[in-house]
């Protein structure tokens, strides 16, 4: 039983790594921020933004990456709990 739980922990930790890698690939374009701003406020134009050379809005991208990293941390916590359970089993 402990071996099976141990392999489940490995699988969950692998999933966490994939989510963390995905968090580095997340970006939000300035156009997305402008469209969201117009939809929410009904105003034309957009909010004050910091845009990088690739047209990504820096603050919104960081916020979205932080959200994905939070998901990865939750998956990691599940993997750690499974590993602890595997270690506790005879």
NORKA-V903398 format. One record per pair of residues at least 4 apart in sequence whose ideal C-beta (glycine too) atoms are under 7 Angstrom apart, sorted by the first residue. I is the first residue (numbers start at 1). J is the second residue. Records with the same first field share a line. If there is no record, write none. Layout:
I: J  J
//
This chain:
1: 5  89
2: 6  86  89  90
3: 7
4: 8
5: 9  82  85  86  89
6: 10  86
7: 11
8: 12  82
9: 13  79  82  83  86
10: 14
11: 15
12: 16  75  78  79  82
13: 17  76  79
14: 18
15: 19  75
16: 20  72  75  76  79
17: 21
18: 22
19: 23  68  71  72  75
20: 69  72
22: 26  68
23: 65  68  69  72
26: 61  64  65  68
27: 56  61
28: 32  33  56  57  60  61  64
29: 55  56  57
30: 34  49  51  55  57
31: 35
32: 36
33: 37  46  47  49  57  60
34: 38  46
35: 39
36: 40
37: 41  46  47
38: 43  44
49: 57
50: 57  58  59
51: 55  56  57
52: 56  58
56: 61
57: 61
58: 62
59: 63
60: 64
61: 65
62: 66
63: 67
64: 68
65: 69
66: 70
67: 71
68: 72
69: 73
70: 74
71: 75
72: 76
73: 77
74: 78
75: 79
76: 80
77: 81
78: 82
79: 83
80: 84
81: 85
82: 86
83: 87
84: 88
85: 89
//
